[in-house]
Amino acid sequence: MAKKAPVAYPSLTPAASPAPSSSPAVEHRARPPRMRDLADQVVLYLNPGGHKELKRFALGADRKVHDLLIEAVEEWATKRGIRAQMRVR
């Protein structure tokens, strides 16, 4: 089967692009660095029941699970004499 010829629109012409305005350039603020640019990612596998209880505790304490885990790692490191900073921000 032969292909049809493409449709032509001779009366249409491309619009001219708008001329650059002489208004001052918009000043963009520099974004702060993202967490993934500042930190190393670590994966932690938890038992589903333990994870659920951790989330429940965090909710009751009005805290994030991440903050509880960082606090636990910092406490563990302190007990072992590790002085490295664990929290990124």
C-alpha positions as CSV (number, residue, x, y, z in Angstrom):
1,M,0.0,0.0,0.0
2,A,1.4,3.4,-1.0
3,K,2.0,6.1,1.6
4,K,0.0,9.3,1.3
5,A,1.9,12.5,0.7
6,P,2.2,14.7,3.8
7,V,-0.3,17.5,4.1
8,A,1.1,20.9,3.2
9,Y,-0.2,24.2,4.7
10,P,1.1,26.8,2.3
11,S,-0.9,29.7,3.9
12,L,0.8,29.2,7.3
13,T,4.2,30.7,8.1
14,P,6.2,30.2,11.3
15,A,5.7,33.0,13.8
16,A,8.7,35.2,14.5
17,S,10.3,34.7,17.9
18,P,9.8,37.6,20.3
19,A,12.6,40.1,20.6
20,P,14.6,40.0,23.8
21,S,13.2,42.6,26.3
22,S,15.4,45.3,27.6
23,S,14.1,44.8,31.1
24,P,16.6,43.9,33.8
25,A,17.4,40.3,34.2
26,V,15.6,38.4,36.9
27,E,17.9,37.7,39.8
28,H,17.9,34.0,40.9
29,R,18.9,33.1,44.4
30,A,21.5,30.3,44.8
31,R,19.8,27.2,46.1
32,P,21.3,25.6,49.2
33,P,23.1,22.3,48.5
34,R,20.8,19.3,48.6
35,M,21.1,16.6,51.3
36,R,22.2,14.0,48.7
37,D,25.1,16.3,47.7
38,L,26.3,16.6,51.3
39,A,25.7,13.1,52.7
40,D,26.4,9.5,52.0
41,Q,23.3,7.3,51.7
42,V,23.1,4.3,54.0
43,V,20.5,1.5,53.8
44,L,19.1,-0.1,56.9
45,Y,16.9,-3.3,56.8
46,L,14.5,-3.6,59.8
47,N,12.0,-6.2,60.8
48,P,8.6,-5.0,59.7
49,G,7.2,-5.2,63.3
50,G,10.2,-3.2,64.6
51,H,9.9,-0.6,61.9
52,K,6.2,-0.2,62.7
53,E,6.9,0.3,66.4
54,L,9.7,2.8,65.6
55,K,7.3,4.8,63.4
56,R,4.6,4.6,66.1
57,F,7.1,5.9,68.7
58,A,8.3,8.7,66.4
59,L,4.7,9.8,65.8
60,G,4.0,9.9,69.5
61,A,7.2,11.8,70.2
62,D,6.4,14.2,67.3
63,R,9.8,13.3,65.7
64,K,11.0,11.8,62.4
65,V,12.2,8.2,62.3
66,H,15.3,9.5,60.6
67,D,16.1,11.7,63.6
68,L,15.6,8.8,66.0
69,L,18.0,6.6,64.0
70,I,20.6,9.4,63.8
71,E,20.3,9.9,67.5
72,A,20.9,6.1,68.0
73,V,24.0,6.1,65.8
74,E,25.4,9.2,67.5
75,E,24.9,7.6,70.9
76,W,26.5,4.3,69.7
77,A,29.5,6.3,68.3
78,T,30.0,8.3,71.5
79,K,30.1,5.1,73.6
80,R,32.8,3.8,71.4
81,G,34.9,7.0,71.4
82,I,34.1,7.9,67.8
83,R,34.1,11.6,67.4
84,A,33.1,12.0,63.8
85,Q,30.1,14.1,63.1
86,M,27.1,11.9,62.0
87,R,24.4,14.4,61.4
88,V,24.7,16.3,58.1
89,R,22.7,19.4,59.1
